Structures are given as structure tokens and as C-alpha cells.
């Protein structure tokens, strides 16, 4: 065999080997059932899914749009420290009668939460916010206007007066600041009344901050009354806000209450009766301040449909940061104290 024929045979042999290896690899990849994954910097990632409620990653597409539970939480000094605020995805704080505020805590019903409360009564403006989530409303009684609204608008409601088994009284706390519930109770109720259960899909926008109109702000304080001042301080290391009441850090189970986003929604507030109950504007538009990542964005809130949304001064909807959200509903005549 001459040298030329040898090289020809060698080339043919190598070509057959390559064809065989390619065929083998194709067969194993697509027909043998073997799961392939890339190694190193190009590792293939499983699809990521994000909750429409707070923008955080969830385990699968069925968890993107959760069923929501909204719970009224007492903020009388005798009710502190509260339970469940640290685990809520979103917390609204709005004025109530008596110079104090009340909390409205929003949960994904799939969360496991040991204790939430003290649970208190409904107000009509909280019902308006609950309806943005199509969720289950848990409370204990309420102002006449709120109870009428719940009935006339067919709210998915679990008033403790008529749903006692889904709540309990803590004998170590003073009534009426001792009513509680938890995820075990609300899931029993959701299972029993599954025909009323709806999924939430009208989420806010989440992502990188999408406006250049920002101010560096270290902390803010909201003087609801002279003896009730709410503060949020930014921690640049942990990239979170910690909450305080009257300059004392607010905690739950010894841990500070934190958030990734603070929304200050300015609204019109009117006193409507001798008890000091209030009418709060929840639709239309008004001034807005959004805090995230140590900066403040000025803008407007708008609600002309189902959902309240947050816009910068150029009319662009503001991206929130994935994580915990506090919505501070503040009367128009209260100034926000800013520290830069």
C-alpha cells in the first residue's frame, strides 16, 4: 500500500468514526430519555417564575397568581407587638379613629403563618383595597359603612362574628386586643368555601429602577399625630428599610420589621361621625412618594379601574423592587420629613 492510499483510508476511517459518534450523541440526547445539562458558566437554568403579588421568585407557574388573604390588624398600643406583619407580603397602614392607625396585611394563602393579629374591625377604605386583590377578607365586625359595603358588593368575607371557628382568643392578652388567626384556619375556610376563591393577577411592576428622577434619602418620618410618628431608615449594607414607631425600632419576635419598598400615598381624609370615623379617598389620583434602594421617587398614584398604580412625574409606571412592600396612606396635610 502506497503512502497516498494509506492517508485516504485513514481519512475515511476517521470520517466513519466521527459519523458514528455524532449519531450516538444525537440518539442519546433526543431518543434515549437521558436528561442533559450544560456544565460551567453556561449551565442551563430552569425557568424562573415570579409572584404577581411581590415580585419574588416562586416554584412554578401555578404559583404566579396566588389566592390572597387580607387581614385587619390592630395598632392600639395595647395590641403591640403584633403578629404576622413580618410575614405579610404587603402591609397597608391608614388612619383610623382615636389618633391611631390600622394595618391591613396581605398574604399569599399558600404561606405558612403561625399567628396573625390582633384582628380588628373593618373600614370601608380597607374593603376598597381588599377588592383590588379579589381576596378573602378577615376581620372582626366593622363600621356600619364597611359592613354594608361588604354585603352589597359581595366581598369574600370572613367576619369573626359569623366565622368564630377560624379565630381564637389569646388569654395572655387584654380584650379586645387578643383575637388571632393563622394560615391553618384560613386554609380550612378557603377549602370550605372554594367556590368563592379567586386568583390575583393585577400585580404592580417589578424590576430595576426605571426612572432617573430620584433623590438620595436615608430616612423618612411620617407624623400621623404628635404622639405617633412612623419612621423608615435605609440600611445600605443590607439594602432594606427598617421601621420604627416614635423613634423606637418596631420588632416582631425580637426581629426588626423590614421592607424593600415604602410607598407613601397622599389622600383626602374627612371625619364623618362623632366617633371620629374617616372617609378616605381610594380612587382618582394624588401625590406619591416611592422609596427603594435608598432613593426617593416623586410622582402620582392613580386608580381609574381595578388597581391603584404608581407613576413617576413623567407618567411612567414605577418598577418596585421584589420583596416586602409597605403602603403608607397619609392625609394630604401631613408633611413627610426627609433626611438625606
Phi, psi and omega in degrees: 000126180280172186296325182293316179295323179301313181295325178296313179297322180296318179296319179296317179299314180296322179297319179296319179298315180298315179300318179298314181295318179297316178298320179297315181295318179297317180299314182292327183286319190250343187237343186271348182087359177290133178273123180259145172214145181282151182246151176090210184293342182256025180305128180290135183259141172293149179304140178258140179236148186230139180293135175288349183278311183226007175077004181277157182293140177233169191281346182188170184297333180289349182258359182296312182251096186275166163275144190246144173239125177247128188233130174285131181233132182295145173229024171294147179308327179287349180270352184270145357282144179281169177239138175099343180297324182294333184262347179297144177286319181224139175232125170265140171234126182218155180297144170233182180288162177083013177077013177240175177250174174226148180259149173231108187260130182254127180237149163285126185299340180282351178294151172257109185232123188286325186202132178227130178152192359296138180278133180232194193274162183278154171227150187299325181291328175292326176298319177302316180290321177303319183293342175292341183253354183052038189256182174278130182254118181247126184198177178235100182066201180167171174297149182307319181297324180291317181293323176296317180297316179302315182289313185291329182261008175053048178292141175289098197239145176224067176297130181301331179303330183242001182223045185307322183298346182263014178220168171212162177257133177270113184291347179274354179248159182273131175292145006269017185264043186220021181262132184223162171216182176200182185292329177299317180291316183289331178288328173297318180292318178297324178293320181291325184244045185298337180292342180262354184286131177232160179259146180267133181220001185265053186290160172285174178273140179232150178150194177297148180301127190248023176223141179268356182274078185231159175231136177287123183225126180276324182202159174225154176225137180243114180271083178299315172217173182297333180246020175216097182242122179262134179233152173227125181244135182271132176257105185291340178284310180273347180059046178223165172254137173252146188256145177224157172235122182051046176070006175252129182302132179273130185232163172219124185054037176081358181251141181293146172283131184233167176204156173264338182224137172238123178247123177252110184254111180278133185221163173276130181233131177230141174277131189246352179205178183290343177280352182086011178296152190240150168254122182242130179290125181241358178231170184096232180204167180184178180291154186214144168228130176240130177244131173201148176054031176080009178234160179243138176242127176267146180184212181224143167265149179219139172218105177238016179206230184282323195238136171284134181229161190244126185232148175278184185290347177262006179084011179272131178294129187280131172286128171272164175271138178303132179135197186293141183231128170251127176252110180264112181267112194238131175303146183304331186272006179259127180274145176268120179274121186247134174244126183254000000 
